Structures are given as C-alpha cells and as structure tokens.
Amino acid sequence: MNEENEDIGLVKINYEIFKNCLETYNNSNIQIPDNIVNKANELINNYSCFVSNYDARSLWEKKKIIAQNKTKIKTRPHIIYIDFSDDAKCKKEFISYLNKLTDVNKDVIYGKISHFITQINDEIKNSLFDILINFIKTSNNKIYIEILYLFDNDYIEKNITKYYENYLKNKEWLPVKIVIEHKLIFEEQYYDTYCEYIKIKKNTLSMIKALCVILKKINKVDIINQIMISIIYDLDNKPDLNNYKHITELLLDEYAIILDFIPKQEYIEYIKSFDISRLDNSTKFKVSNIVDKYK
C-alpha cells in the first residue's frame, strides 16, 4: 500500500483477489442466520453510519476514480462570472471548487482557487476559513490542507492562531458530546448516539492530524506540545477508565498521531510506562501498538 493510501486510511485490494474471494463465498454453503440478516438490514435502513458507502473515505476514492475515467477534452479557460463583493456567492463558488477537488485535478483547481482569492476582499477571505476547516475535518485528506497555503502568510497566521486558541480553550481534542459513559453509546438501544459518536470521533482525529501538519509547517510545534500535554493530563485524570474506555481510546489515538509528528523521548517514555493494569484488552492493545512502534 503506498503512502498516499495510508494517509487516507484506505486498503486497496486487487480486483481479481476480491472477485475470487467473492466467488468462493457465493459458492460456499455458509448460511447466515435470519436473525443476523434481519438485524443487519434494520441497522442499514435506519442508521447511516452502518452503511458501508457512508464512509467519507470510500466516497473520496469513488470520486477520484470518476475523475480519472473522465475523457480529457480541451476547454476554454475558466471564467468566473460572479459578484466578488457578494459574500454568499463567493462562499458558494469556493465550496464548488472544494467539491470538485481530487488528486487527479488538484493542480487545475488550485490554480482556479488562487485566481479566485486575488479577486475577493479580506473580509470574504476570512469567512472562507471555516468552510475550509469543515472540509479538512470531514475528508482526512491533505489536498484540502494544501489550499490553506494558497492564501498569504498573514491570512494563515491570523486564522490558524485564532483557531488553535479556540481549540485549546474549548478542549476540542475531547469533545464534550462524547464525554458520557461507554454503555450510553455502545449498548443496543443507543444506535443514534453511536452514529453521532463515530462522526465526532472521525472529525476529531482528522482535525488533530491536520493541526499537526499545519502547525509543524508554520513552525508552531510548541502548540502541538501544548495539545499533547493536555492529552496526557486527561489520560492521567480519568478516574474510571473502563466506563469511559472510548474516551481513553480516543486520547490514545490522538497521542499516537502527535507522536508520529514529534517523537520526543519523554512522550515515548510516558506511553511505555503507562499503567495498563486497569484497562480492558482492546485498550491495552492500543497502548501496546504505540509502544511497539518506538521500541
């Protein structure tokens, strides 16, 4: 698997291998019990997070394949016919670029966005930042992060500083909505809560990874360290780790992401000495995975 696919969390399987496995399964005598089939259908029909193509990464891969298969035709240069003083229309135009963006056409879209940026005033530029951040959160793809660098340095400094200050103030590495007992998310009657949790977790991990990329590039590693120290504090001060195991595991996932960017020895030593005696097996496994990577 290449580095690009690892970055967006995809596992690509050769078509022939998949086809052979599918044929083997279809020709087998395996019978799935009706109660399991019925339950699966119920979940798929009622909860979006149980639908396989709901995953933004799957949608992203499909989007990329479609772009690759499109017939290349020569067209006239793109001309933007909008009122550049109209905030709503400029936001709509910007979103349309982001929706069209793929690895295949990124250079073309970046060029269009660069030109678009030169036509709008600072107030409208600032209003685009939140839109870009939302795409970064939900996509987990670096090509959206790269758009940030199309803006001037003052814009980046101002908006990123404002963002990370709010991030630290509001403790966004640990969203308040999911700080509830594990059973209130994962027991059968709480499927809606579970789906919301999955969405929040994905966005949280995407954002912390994006922040690491951005802050490291603009030489603000000290902010990443502040986030890491806060995560360590939360790991050390959760009194009931198993009743809140999803919180512990989220913090460990974030810890692993930051450690990839700044593998400081003190952070490595912390996780090596982390007390796993009170953890269940799945959480212990997360800790072990991090430790094994830095042996």
C-alpha positions in Angstrom: 0.0 0.0 0.0 1.5 3.3 -1.0 2.0 6.4 1.3 -1.0 8.3 -0.2 -3.4 5.4 0.5 -2.0 5.0 4.1 -2.6 8.7 4.7 -6.3 8.5 3.9 -6.8 5.1 5.7 -7.6 3.0 2.6 -6.8 -0.6 2.0 -6.8 -1.4 -1.7 -7.5 -5.0 -2.8 -6.6 -6.3 -6.2 -9.9 -6.8 -8.2 -9.1 -10.4 -9.1 -8.4 -11.3 -5.5 -11.6 -9.7 -4.4 -13.5 -11.4 -7.2 -12.1 -14.8 -6.3 -12.9 -14.4 -2.7 -16.5 -13.3 -3.5 -17.0 -16.3 -5.8 -15.6 -18.6 -3.1 -18.1 -17.2 -0.6 -21.0 -17.3 -3.1 -20.2 -21.0 -3.9 -19.9 -22.0 -0.2 -22.7 -23.4 1.9 -22.4 -20.8 4.6 -25.8 -19.7 5.8 -26.1 -16.5 7.8 -28.8 -16.9 10.5 -32.0 -15.0 9.7 -31.8 -13.0 13.0 -28.4 -11.6 12.0 -29.6 -10.8 8.5 -32.7 -9.1 9.8 -30.6 -7.1 12.3 -28.1 -6.0 9.7 -31.0 -4.8 7.4 -32.5 -2.9 10.3 -29.3 -1.1 11.0 -28.6 -0.3 7.4 -32.1 1.0 6.8 -32.2 3.2 9.9 -28.6 4.3 10.8 -26.4 5.9 8.2 -23.1 5.0 10.0 -23.8 1.3 9.3 -24.0 1.8 5.6 -20.6 0.9 4.0 -20.6 3.8 1.5 -21.3 6.3 4.2 -17.6 6.4 5.0 -16.2 9.7 3.5 -13.0 7.8 2.6 -15.0 5.4 0.4 -16.8 8.3 -1.2 -13.5 10.1 -1.8 -12.0 7.0 -3.5 -15.0 6.8 -5.8 -14.7 10.5 -6.6 -11.1 10.1 -7.5 -11.8 7.1 -9.8 -14.6 9.0 -11.6 -12.2 11.9 -12.2 -9.6 9.6 -13.6 -12.0 8.0 -16.0 -13.4 11.2 -17.4 -12.5 11.9 -21.0 -10.0 14.7 -21.3 -11.2 17.4 -23.5 -9.9 20.8 -24.3 -12.0 23.6 -23.0 -11.8 27.4 -22.9 -10.1 29.0 -19.8 -12.4 29.1 -16.8 -14.0 32.5 -16.4 -15.8 33.3 -13.1 -19.0 35.3 -13.6 -19.8 36.3 -10.1 -20.0 39.4 -8.0 -16.8 39.3 -5.9 -18.4 41.6 -3.3 -21.2 39.2 -2.6 -20.3 37.1 0.4 -22.8 34.3 -0.2 -22.0 33.9 -3.9 -18.3 33.8 -3.1 -18.8 31.1 -0.5 -20.9 29.1 -3.0 -18.1 29.4 -5.6 -15.4 28.4 -3.1 -17.5 25.3 -2.0 -17.9 24.3 -5.6 -14.2 24.2 -6.0 -13.7 22.1 -2.9 -16.4 19.7 -4.0 -14.7 19.2 -7.4 -11.2 18.7 -5.9 -9.5 15.4 -6.4 -5.9 14.2 -6.5 -6.3 14.0 -10.3 -7.4 17.6 -10.9 -5.9 19.3 -7.9 -3.4 21.4 -9.9 -6.2 22.8 -12.0 -8.4 23.5 -9.1 -5.6 25.1 -7.1 -5.0 27.4 -10.0 -8.6 28.5 -10.1 -8.7 29.0 -6.3 -5.5 31.1 -6.4 -7.1 33.3 -9.0 -10.4 33.5 -7.1 -8.5 34.6 -3.9 -7.0 37.5 -5.7 -10.5 38.8 -6.6 -12.1 38.9 -3.1 -11.6 41.2 -0.2 -10.1 40.3 3.2 -13.5 40.1 4.9 -14.8 37.5 2.5 -11.4 35.6 2.6 -11.7 35.3 6.4 -15.3 33.9 6.0 -13.9 31.1 3.8 -11.7 29.7 6.6 -14.5 27.9 8.5 -15.6 26.3 5.3 -12.1 25.0 4.5 -11.8 23.7 8.1 -15.0 21.8 7.8 -13.8 20.1 4.6 -10.5 19.3 6.3 -12.3 17.7 9.3 -14.6 15.5 7.3 -12.2 14.4 4.5 -8.9 13.5 6.2 -7.1 14.3 3.0 -4.1 16.6 2.7 -5.2 18.2 -0.6 -7.6 20.4 1.4 -4.9 21.4 3.8 -2.8 22.5 0.8 -5.5 25.0 -0.1 -4.6 26.9 3.1 -1.2 27.7 1.7 -2.7 29.4 -1.3 -3.5 32.3 1.0 -0.9 34.8 2.1 1.1 34.3 5.2 -0.8 37.0 7.2 -4.1 35.2 6.5 -2.7 31.9 7.6 -1.1 33.3 10.8 -4.3 35.2 11.8 -6.8 32.4 11.1 -4.7 29.5 12.4 -3.8 31.4 15.6 -7.5 32.1 16.2 -8.4 28.5 15.5 -5.8 26.9 17.8 -6.5 29.3 20.6 -10.2 28.3 20.5 -9.2 24.7 20.1 -7.1 24.8 23.3 -9.7 26.9 25.2 -12.6 24.6 24.3 -10.5 21.4 24.7 -11.6 20.2 21.3 -9.4 17.1 21.4 -12.0 15.8 23.8 -15.5 16.8 22.5 -18.0 17.4 25.3 -20.7 15.5 23.5 -19.0 12.2 23.8 -17.9 12.5 27.4 -20.6 10.1 28.6 -20.5 6.6 29.9 -19.4 4.0 27.5 -22.6 2.0 27.8 -24.7 5.0 26.8 -23.0 4.9 23.4 -22.4 1.2 22.7 -25.4 -0.6 24.1 -28.0 -1.7 21.6 -30.7 0.9 22.3 -28.3 3.8 21.6 -27.6 3.5 17.9 -28.3 7.2 17.2 -25.8 8.2 19.8 -23.3 5.6 18.5 -23.5 7.1 15.0 -23.0 10.6 16.3 -20.0 9.4 18.3 -18.5 7.8 15.2 -18.9 11.0 13.2 -17.4 13.1 16.0 -14.5 10.8 16.5 -13.6 10.8 12.8 -13.7 14.6 12.7 -11.7 14.9 15.9 -8.9 12.6 14.6 -8.9 14.3 11.2 -8.6 17.7 12.8 -5.8 16.9 15.2 -3.8 15.3 12.3 -4.4 18.4 10.2 -3.3 20.7 13.0 -0.1 18.7 13.4 0.6 19.1 9.7 -0.2 22.9 9.6 1.4 23.8 12.9 4.6 22.0 12.1 4.8 23.7 8.7 4.4 27.2 10.1 6.9 26.5 12.9 4.4 26.3 15.8 5.4 23.0 17.2 5.0 24.4 20.7 1.2 24.4 20.2 1.3 20.7 19.3 3.2 20.2 22.5 0.5 22.0 24.4 -2.1 19.8 23.0 0.0 16.7 23.8 0.4 17.8 27.4 -3.3 18.3 27.7 -4.0 14.8 26.3 -1.5 13.4 28.9 -3.3 15.2 31.6 -6.6 13.8 30.5 -5.2 10.3 30.3 -3.8 10.6 33.9 -7.0 12.0 35.3 -9.8 9.8 34.0 -10.9 8.0 37.3 -12.9 5.2 35.7 -11.0 4.2 32.5 -13.3 1.3 31.6 -16.6 3.1 32.0 -15.1 5.7 29.7 -12.9 3.4 27.6 -14.0 5.2 24.4 -12.5 8.4 25.8 -9.3 6.6 26.8 -9.0 5.1 23.3 -9.7 8.4 21.6 -7.0 10.1 23.6 -4.6 7.2 22.8 -5.4 7.5 19.1 -4.6 11.3 19.3 -1.5 10.6 21.3 -0.3 8.2 18.6 -0.9 10.8 15.9 1.0 13.5 17.7 3.9 11.1 18.5 4.3 10.5 14.7 4.9 14.2 14.2 7.0 14.9 17.3 8.5 11.7 18.6 10.0 13.2 21.7 11.7 10.8 24.0 9.7 12.0 27.0 6.5 11.1 25.2 7.8 7.7 24.2 8.8 7.0 27.8 5.4 8.2 29.1 3.5 5.7 26.9 5.9 2.9 27.8 5.3 3.4 31.5 1.5 4.0 31.1 -0.4 1.9 33.7 -2.4 -0.6 31.7 -3.5 -2.7 34.7 -6.9 -1.1 34.9 -7.6 -1.3 31.1 -9.5 -3.9 29.2 -7.8 -5.9 26.5 -8.8 -3.8 23.5 -7.4 -0.6 25.2 -4.3 -2.4 26.3 -3.8 -3.4 22.6 -3.8 0.3 21.6 -1.1 1.1 24.1 0.9 -1.9 23.0 0.7 -0.8 19.4 2.1 2.6 20.2 4.9 1.1 22.4 5.9 -1.4 19.7 6.3 1.3 17.1 9.0 3.0 19.2 11.0 0.0 20.6 
